[in-house]
Amino acid sequence: MLTITQALYDQIVAHARADHPDEACGVVAGPVGEGRPERFIPMLNAARSPTFYEFDSQDLLKLYREMDDRDEEPVVIYHSHTATEAYPSRTDISYANEPGAHYVLVSTADTDGAGDFQFRSFRIVEGEVTEEEVKIVAAG
């Protein structure tokens, strides 16, 4: 289960909406080994595409060095889908290389009649996708 604060949830959704119609992407870092998302890090979609996202390699290298210096790890890796449901594509699955991370997908398309976005979390380990519950908590 992914436990995330309302503030982080709102920041991820706001980023997805702001970058629409392009896919948004980013990371929420947290203390190594604790699995607690704390620091919101929106990234630039280097692909600038409505159907694909790509972290800029230099930005990603800088981010990993910064997390290492702060004893952090990527707890949540998120991106948006702008025209399809919030479920990992084959490409998303092939790029998922952090087995300990929660992969959050936000859809900015109304694909299920439930409103203008979906927020879902998955574990992706060795190509196997498992959806998990998302628990939103107050800050603190």
N, C-alpha and C positions, 0 to 999 in steps of 0.2 A: 504494500500500500504506500502511496505517496502522500505524505502529510506536508502541506504547504500553507503559508500564511495567506490571509486574504489580500494583503498588500502585494505579495509576489504574484499571486494569481492575477490581480488587477493589472500589474505591470506587464505581464506576458500577454494578456488579452489586448491591452492598449497598444503594445508594439505590433501585434499581428494586425490590428485594425489600421494603425498608422501606415504600415508598409503596403497594405492592400492597394492595388491588385498584385503586387509582387509578394513572394513568400518572405516572411520575416524569419529570423533565426537568432539564437542566442544560447546562453548558458546561465545556470544558477549554481554558483559555487558554494561549498560548505566545508567545514572542518574535516580533514582526512579521517575516515573510519567512522564518522558519526551519522552519515546519511541524512543530514539535516540541511536543506537548502536555505541559504542565508543571503548571498550577495548576487543581485541581479546584474547580468552583464549582456546587454543587447549587442548583437554583432551585425555587421553589414553583410547582406547577401551579395557576395561578389558576383554571382551569376545575374543578379537583377532580373529575375525571371518569375513569372506567375506560376510556373510548373516545376521549378527546380530550385534548390538552395545549395549554396556552397560557401563555406567559411573561407575568407581570404587566408592563404597559407601564412603570410607574415603576421596577420592579426592573431591567428590561432597559435602560432609559435610564441608570440608575446604573451598571450593569455596563459598558456601552460607554464611559462617561466614565472609569471606573476603569481599564479596559483601555487606553484612550487615554493616560492619565496614566502608565501603566507600560510603554508601548511594546509592548503585547500585542495579539493578535487572537484571535478564536475559532478554534481549531484543530479541536476536536471539538464538535459540538452533538449531544447525546444525548437520547433519551427511551425510554420503555418501552411495549410493547404487552402488555396483561394477558390477552388472550384469543385473540390471533392471532399468526401467525409474525412474526419480526423482519424485516419488509420494509416499505418506505415505502408508506403509503396515498396515495390521490389527494390528500387534505388535506395530508399531510406534504410531498408533492411541490410542491403549490401554495404552501406557506409557506417552502420552502427558498430563501432569498435570499442565502446566503453561498457563492458558487461555489468558493471556495478551501477550504471546510471539509469535514471528514469527518463524515458524518451516521451516528452510531452508533445502532442499535436493539437493545434488549435485550427479549426476550420472556420474561415470567414465566409463560407457559403452556407446558405440554409439548405442542407441536404436531407434533413430529417423532419422538417416542419416544426422543429422545436425552437426556432429562433435563428438569429443571424450568426451564431457561432457554437461550436462544440469544443470542449476542453477534455482531452482524454490522455491517459498515461499508460505507457507500455514498458515492459522489460523486453529487450532484444538481446538474446544470447545465442551465439553461433547460428544465426539465421532463424531462430525460433522466437515467435512473437507471442507475448502473453499480456493481455490487458489487465490492469490493476485498478483498484478503487482509488479515488482521489478524495482525501479528507482535507477540507479547508478549515483552518483554525484562525483565531484572533492572534494578533502579534504578541510575542512574548514568550 
